[in-house]
Every structure is written in C-alpha cells, then in structure tokens.
Amino acid sequence: MSFDARDGTRGNRQPRAGGRIGRWMNKRVTDRVRRKGKVPGLGFDALVLTTVGRRTGAEHSTPVGYFPGKDGSWLIVASANGAPRNPAWYHNIAAHPDRIRIETAGRKANVVAEQLHGAEREEAWRQITTAAPRFKTYEEKTDRELPILRLVERAA
C-alpha cells in the first residue's frame, strides 16, 4: 500500500477550515452530511472522513465527496480544489491508513484506505469525472496528480 502523492508547484487556492467562519461552515456541512449524506449543489454524495493527525494524534473530521467503488467501497479524491498541495487529511491517512472512520446518512464504518495507481486509478478517474465533471477542472488547475483513495470497510 503506497501513499506517494507529491505536492505540485501551481494550483488553485486551497480551501481552509480555519477561523471562526470556516469552523462554523465545516460544522454545518458535517452535520448535514451525517444526517442526509449530501451537500446541496455538489452533484455527488458526501461522507464525513475522520482521520488521526499524523503529528498530533488528534481526530479530525472533514466532509468529502465520495463515489461508489467496487464491492461496496468508497472512492475519494484528494483534490483540495486543485491546490498545489495535498489536503492535510491525505497526509493523515498516509500516516494511519487503518485508523479511519466514515459517516454518511446515519451510517458509521471503520475503514482502511489504499491509494489507487496505474490502470486501477485511471478506471476510477473516468468513473469520477463522468459523475462529477468538476474534478477535471481541479486537475487542470494544478500540476500534481490528484490522489484517488479507496476506502474499504474493516472487519469488526
């Protein structure tokens, strides 16, 4: 299992959850995803991704869009709006790929993550960009390859 996505040198401004307004907005979106599994206007489903900080060990929850994968898995993209750097949650997953929890529409699951590469990544990318063409624009804004992660439910 290889988490090897490198940061780029150019891209769009990365969304920030810091500050009072950012935290308030993140909480509202997170609560809605937990209840309904969607964020209005996105055009795809969402989940709340809870990771363990690679430096702090603290839990961090972030709403992210997902796409259905094979065998009941979830596909997520570390797009960060096409920013030059991977989002913090990507680095947290790379450090602790087996300490992840997701929540969506009343369902909770402990999952393990793997980054997709090669033909498997290309197949998933086609599926994602067909369902949500906005991801193509994220890719065009940056010079990094957007990591695609598969989340698979862990046995209890």
N, C-alpha and C positions, 0 to 999 in steps of 0.2 A: 504494500500500500504506500504509494508515493504522493506526497503533497509537495509539489515542486514549482508552483506558480511564482514567477518572478514579477516584481513591480516593473512598471513601464517608466517612460520618461515624459509622456504627454498624456493629456486626457482632460475630461470634464471635472468640474469641482465635485468633490466627494461630499455626499450628504453627511451632516453632523447631527448627532443626537444630544450634544452638549448644550448647556444653557437651559434656563428655565422653560423657554418656549419649546425647545427641542425635546426636552424630557416630557413635558406635558403632551406634546403631539405623539411621541413614541408610546406613551402610556395609553392614550386614546385608541391608537391604531392597534396596539397589542390586545387591549380589552375586546375590541371589535372582532379581531381575528379569532380570539379564544371562543367567542360566542357564535360567530357566523362563518368563519373560515374564509372570509373575503374582505377585500378593501375596495370600496366603491371606486370605479374609474380605472382600475388596473387591467381588467380584462382577463385575469387568471386568478387561481386560488392562492391563498397565503397560509402560512403557518407561523407559529412563534417558535423560534430557534433559541434554545437555552444552552449556552456553552460555558465552559470553565476557563477563566482567564489564564493565559499561558504564563503570565508573570505574577498575578495577584492570587490566583486560585479561587477568586470570587466568581459567582454565577452572573452571567449577563444574558438578558433576553432581548431578542431582536425580531421584529416581524419581517419575513422574507417571502417572496413569491415562490411557488413550487409548481412542478409539473409531474404528473403521474409517471412513474418508471415501471419497468417490468417487475412482475412478481410482487406487486403492492409496495414497491419502494417509492421514494420521493426524490425528485431531481431539483437541485437548487443551483443558482449561478451566482458566483461572487463577482457581480458586475460593478457594484458601487457606482452606478450611474455613469459608467465609462471613465471613472477616475484612473489616474496613473498608478495608484496603489491599491492593493487588495484590501478589502474591508477587514477590520480587526477580528470579526468573527471567523474569518477564514484561517487566520493565524492561530486562534484559539482551538479550532477544530484540528488543525495540523498538529498541535501540541498534545491534544487529548481527543483523538478520533473516536474513542469508546466511551466518552463521558458527555454525551449529548442527549438532550430531551427535546421533543417537539410537542406542540399542542395545536390543534385545529378543530374548530366547531365541536367543542366538548370532548374531544378525544386526546388522550395523552399517550406518548410512547417513548420508551428509551430506544435510542438508535445508535448505530455505528456508521461512520462515514468512510467513503472511499472516493478519491478523485479519479475521474474518468480520463483516459488517454487514448490516442490513436483513433481507430475506426469506431470504437465504442463512444468516444466523445463526439465524433462527427455525426453519428446517428442521433445521439441525444440533442446535439445542437440544431440539427434540422427539425426535430420534433418541437423544440422550444421556440425557435424563430418562426415556425409555421403557426404555432398557437399564439405567440406574442411577438410580432414583428419589431416592437420597440427594442428588443435585445440586439438586433442587427445594428441599430444606431449607437448603442452603447459600445459595441465592438469597434465601430468606425471612429469613435472619439478617442480611443486610446491605442497605444502600440503594444499593450500586453495581451496575451491570450487569456480570455475570461475563463477561470476555472469552473468546471461543472462537477458537482459532488452528488453522489448517490447516497441516500440515507436509507438504511435497511434496519427494520425493527430487530432489536436484540432479544434473544430468548430470555424468558424470565428467570 
